């Protein structure tokens, strides 16, 4: 497993599931149905405290794991999706 913290361009289907992405000038095609879950954010690292009543978005983040292929082979990838701003970040690669 390689830990990565890089912004990536992700293409999604009509249900919001990733179907492909571009990372380090390579195009990847998703080969299975991605798995989505929610994880707790490290809010204590980002802020002194979580303010009461501002919503679950502060404490939870949307995560995706998928298998994708490109010219050199197939690997598993984990992403964080920030719904506000529709930003995707690649966080782990399992080769």
C-alpha positions as semicolon CSV with decimal commas, in nm:
position;residue;x (nm);y (nm);z (nm)
1;X;0,000;0,000;0,000
2;X;0,128;0,342;-0,097
3;X;-0,009;0,651;0,074
4;X;-0,081;0,935;-0,167
5;X;-0,235;1,279;-0,110
6;X;-0,300;1,408;-0,461
7;X;-0,594;1,579;-0,626
8;X;-0,729;1,388;-0,926
9;X;-0,986;1,439;-1,201
10;X;-1,266;1,180;-1,164
11;X;-1,545;1,098;-1,409
12;X;-1,868;0,966;-1,259
13;X;-2,182;0,798;-1,392
14;X;-2,539;0,921;-1,347
15;X;-2,541;0,777;-0,991
16;X;-2,227;0,965;-0,886
17;X;-2,007;0,652;-0,890
18;X;-1,653;0,685;-1,027
19;X;-1,607;0,528;-1,371
20;X;-1,262;0,664;-1,455
21;X;-0,995;0,906;-1,341
22;X;-0,677;1,079;-1,449
23;X;-0,370;1,058;-1,227
24;X;-0,012;1,161;-1,310
25;X;-0,100;1,204;-1,678
26;X;-0,241;0,850;-1,703
27;X;-0,606;0,757;-1,766
28;X;-0,757;0,481;-1,553
29;X;-1,079;0,290;-1,622
30;X;-1,278;0,150;-1,328
31;X;-1,325;-0,226;-1,369
32;X;-1,567;-0,307;-1,086
33;X;-1,848;-0,142;-0,897
34;X;-1,689;0,104;-0,652
35;X;-1,751;0,070;-0,279
36;X;-1,860;0,383;-0,093
37;X;-1,852;0,446;0,282
38;X;-1,821;0,733;0,525
39;X;-1,527;0,776;0,762
40;X;-1,460;1,016;1,047
41;X;-1,248;1,313;0,952
42;X;-0,951;1,415;1,164
43;X;-1,126;1,740;1,251
44;X;-0,902;1,790;1,552
45;X;-0,605;1,821;1,313
46;X;-0,784;2,069;1,086
47;X;-0,946;2,282;1,356
48;X;-0,924;2,352;1,727
49;X;-1,277;2,216;1,777
50;X;-1,587;2,112;1,587
51;X;-1,857;2,370;1,641
52;X;-2,192;2,247;1,765
53;X;-2,473;2,219;1,513
54;X;-2,282;2,265;1,188
55;X;-2,365;1,920;1,048
56;X;-2,225;1,578;0,975
57;X;-2,010;1,709;0,689
58;X;-1,758;1,836;0,940
59;X;-1,718;1,499;1,109
60;X;-1,760;1,261;0,815
61;X;-1,603;1,232;0,475
62;X;-1,712;1,030;0,173
63;X;-1,466;0,753;0,082
64;X;-1,448;0,534;-0,229
65;X;-1,249;0,216;-0,303
66;X;-1,228;0,076;-0,653
67;X;-1,025;-0,135;-0,890
68;X;-0,901;0,033;-1,206
69;X;-0,676;-0,051;-1,497
70;X;-0,446;0,136;-1,730
71;X;-0,168;0,042;-1,972
72;X;0,061;-0,103;-1,704
73;X;-0,192;-0,318;-1,517
74;X;-0,462;-0,323;-1,252
75;X;-0,461;-0,188;-0,893
76;X;-0,696;-0,084;-0,614
77;X;-0,738;0,282;-0,525
78;X;-0,897;0,477;-0,238
79;X;-1,037;0,826;-0,279
80;X;-1,182;1,098;-0,061
81;X;-1,466;1,290;-0,223
82;X;-1,544;1,637;-0,090
83;X;-1,903;1,688;-0,200
84;X;-1,881;2,061;-0,137
85;X;-1,680;2,175;-0,438
86;X;-1,682;1,824;-0,592
87;X;-1,311;1,772;-0,519
88;X;-1,153;1,426;-0,537
89;X;-0,829;1,324;-0,367
90;X;-0,642;0,998;-0,419
91;X;-0,523;0,878;-0,077
92;X;-0,408;0,514;-0,118
93;X;-0,291;0,281;-0,393
94;X;-0,282;-0,096;-0,342
95;X;-0,060;-0,242;-0,615
